Amino acid sequence: MARLCGVRVTEFFLGMPFKYKLSHKSKKYGTEVGVTPLLFGGYTRICGMEGELDELLPQALMCVQEAGSLEVGTLATKLNCDDERAYNLLYTLADWGSVELVKESESNELAQITFQTLARDPELRCEYDRGHNFELEGSTAAGEPRVPELSANEFFAQEKAHTYVGASIPKRLLMIFGWTFGKYCSCLCTCCGLIDDCWYSCCTKIHHSWDLFSQAPLLLFLALLRVTPFLPSMRLKCTLGKSLRTPLRQQCLMVKKIFLLPMIEMVSS
């Protein structure tokens, strides 16, 4: 939904944030898409939903563009501010998808953390922008200086327009609605995954008790649950671990007793 609104999206994952993940970065959209072991919902990182607005952001953005690569301490000296404020400026710009973090401080000092420019095409589009083409003449690679033919405030406004904070109120509401709908669908898929554990036992009972042909509607319903994306119970078991397998089975039996078995009896009558 954010992409349709012209807002940059850097991450889209099934599952909650975790150290280990399986992902692929789209060359067309720049979005990292993947799955984590914690399959409880999911998350999307929309540019502009973190960080803080600051009057020094335009100057900080232009400083990085002029230098190509810039340490927090160097930026603090140029803008005559403390290291913490300089770091917050660069962190906000990184959240916007305007710059990127390239080096953490080995001594945990903010002044040594380094950020750099992103690869941009002749139209100043980065990898997260629709229609970018880095093969065109005039494109620059990540970490290279790139001074826009715009003022600091004009370039800042152009970058802000691709973020959540720069979107109009209707677009923000649309993105929030899309996020809520996605959470609902993820929850529904998880619940259906519990029902999936009842698949074999229900089919076995149908096979031994009733004529399979007369149960075609129910079998079709169960088959739809079976092939719904991200539902295999085996995946849930691997995530939840052995200790939660017994409660999970109890929930499946409850769903079977309350929902599936009455449907079987209704169809067979």
N, C-alpha and C positions, 0 to 999 in steps of 0.2 A: 504494500500500500504506500509506503514511504517513497519507493522508487517511482510510482505513478505520480506522486506529488512533486517530483523533481528534487527530492532530498537524498543525500548520500547515505548509503548503508554499508558499513564495513564488515559486519558479521551477521550470520543467520545460522543458528544452531538448533538442532533437536536435542533436548536435554539441558540441564542446568550447567553453568560454567564450571569447568574442571581442568586440572592441570594436564591430563591426558585427553586427547581428542583425535578424531579422524576427520580430516577436512580437505577441501579442494578450493583453491582461489580462482574465481572466474576471471578470465582475461578480458571478457567483454564488459563486465560490470565492476570488477575489482572487489566484489564481495566474497568473503571467505564463508563457504557453506560446508556444514559438517554435522557430526553427531558426537556427543560426549557419553560417558558411561552412566551418568546420572539422568536416566530417562524419565524425569518428573517434569513435564512441561517443556519449555524451550525458551530461547531468548534471541532478541534481535538488537544489534547495536546501531541505533540511528544517530547520525552525526548531529551534534548540537543539543543533546539531552543531558550532557554533563558539562562541567566547567562553569566559569562565571564570566559575565560580560565586564569588560574593563575599558576605560578610555584609552589605555595604552596598547590595546590589541592591534589597531592598524599599524602603528609604528613597529611593534614586535614582528608582525607578519612581514613587513617590508625589510626589516633587518635580516631575517632568515633568508628571504629571497635574494638579497644582495650578497650575503656571505656564502650561501649554499649549505654550509654546515656551521652550527653555532652552539656554543656551550651556554648554560644558564648564567654562569658568572660573567661571561662576556656581554650578554644581553643586559644584565643588571647594570653593568658599568655604562653601557650606551644609553640606557633609558633613565639612569640615575635613580634606581630603585633597589630594594633589597632582593636577595636571591630567592626568597620564598615567593614574592610577587612575580618575579621573572619566570620562575618555574610554572606558576599557575597560568601565566599568559601562554607559555608554550604548550602546556598540557591542554588548555582549552582549544588552541589551534590544532593540536593533534587529534582531539576529539572531533573537530569539524572536518577532518580529512584534508587539511590544508598543509600540514607538515607531518613528519613522522619521527618517532623516537628511534635513535640508532645506537645509543650507548648509555648504559646505566653507570652510575658511579660505583667504583669498587670500594670506596671508603665511606659510602653512604652520605656523601656531601652533595648538596643540590647544585653547587657551582660547577661540578664536573659532568653533569648530565648533558648529553648532546642530542640536539634535534637537527633535522636536515629537510631540505626541500623535497617535494615529490616530483616524479616525472610528469612533464606537461607537454602538450602539443602546441602548435603555433597559436591556437585560440585560448591558451591557458587552461585547457581542460585537463584534469588529472584522471587517474585510473578509475575513480569512482563516478565520474561524470559520463552521462550518456553521449555517445557519438565521438569519444576520444579516438585519436589515431596518432600513435607515436612514430609512425613510419614517415610522416610528412616532414618536409624540410623545415627547420626552425624549431623542432622538438628538442627538449632537454631531458637528460636522465636525472634520476634521483640523486641528490647531493650536489648537483651543479648549480651555480648561481643563475638566477633568471629574474632580471629586473623588468617588471611589467611596464608597458607604455601607458600607465595609468598613475594617478596619484594614489597615495597610501589609503586614503579614505574610499576612493572609487574601487580599488582592488579588494579592500576589506568588505565593502558592500556586496561585491560580486560573489565573494566566497560565502558570506553570510546567507545569501539567497539560496544556497544549496543545503542549508541546515534547518533543523527543527525550529530554532529560535528565529530564523529568518522567514519561516513560512507564515502564511496568513492564518487567521483563526479557523476558518472552515477546513483548511488542509490539516491543521493540527488536530481538530476533532475527528477528521477522517482517519488519521493515523492512529489515534487513540482507540477508535472503534475497531480498526483492523487488528490492533494489538490484543484487544479484549476478545475479539472473535477467534483469533489464533489460540489464545489461552483456553477458550471454551472447547475448540476442536481438539487441542492436545489432551485436555482432561477427558473428553469423550473417547478418544482413541485409547487412553489408558484403561478406562472402564471396559471398553470392548475387548481389550487384551485380557482382562480377567474372565470375561465371558468365553474367550477363546479356549480356556482350559477345560471348559465343559464340552467342547466340540466332540472329542472322541467318545466320551462316555454316553453322550446323548445319541450320537449316530449308532453306537453299538446297541443301545436300548431300542431304538427305532427298528434296526435291522432284525432283531430277534422277536419283537412284539407285534409289529404292524407291517403291512405291505408297503414297500418303499415307494411304489408309484403313487399311492394315495397321499404320501407325505411330501410330495414334490415342492409345495409352497414353503414348508418349513425348512426343507433341505436347502432350498435356494436362499432363504434368509440366513441360515447358518453359514452357507458358502460365502455370502457377501461379507459376513463378519470375518470369515477366515482370510479373505484376500485383501481386506482393508489395509492400507499401508501402515507400517510400524506397529502391527498388532501381535506378532508371534510371542506367545507367553514365554518361550525359551529366552528371549531377549530380556524380558522383565525379570526372570529368575536369575540370570547372570548379574543383573544390576542390583537387585534387592539382596542377594546373598542367601545362603542356606538357612540362616536364622529366621528369616521372614517367610520361608516357603510354607510353613504350616498355617499361619494366619491367612496367607494368600489363598491356600486351598479352601479354607473355611469360608472365605468370601465368595469363592467360585461356587461352592456348594449352595450357599445362600441364594446367589443369583439364579442358579439352576432350579432351586426349589420354588422360589417366588415368581420367576419370570418364564423360564424355558419349559418346565414340566406342565404348568397350566396351559401353555400354548399348544404343546403336544396333545394333551387331552382334548382341547377344543377342536383341533384340526381332525383328530381321529374319530370324533363323535359324529 
